[in-house]
């Protein structure tokens, strides 16, 4: 059994834009890009539905920050800084020759 192929967002956008141009049929684009015509119709529809989001006020959405993960990462940074400082002090005698 084969796995489904995952297409990159840039590839999907390229194919959807070609479909919007209307210079070729979905079947022609499907053979050109090696995808099923149904996918081309889905990507074209998704592009048309999501296009208004590009012009929304406020620009891009701010990513959500997981405070617990940030605290955990800060703690890990602190641990590594202490370990790095300890090792640099312990290895100095071998570096002085």
Helices and strands as residue ranges (DSSP letters): H 9-21, H 26-33, H 37-50, G 51-55, H 67-95
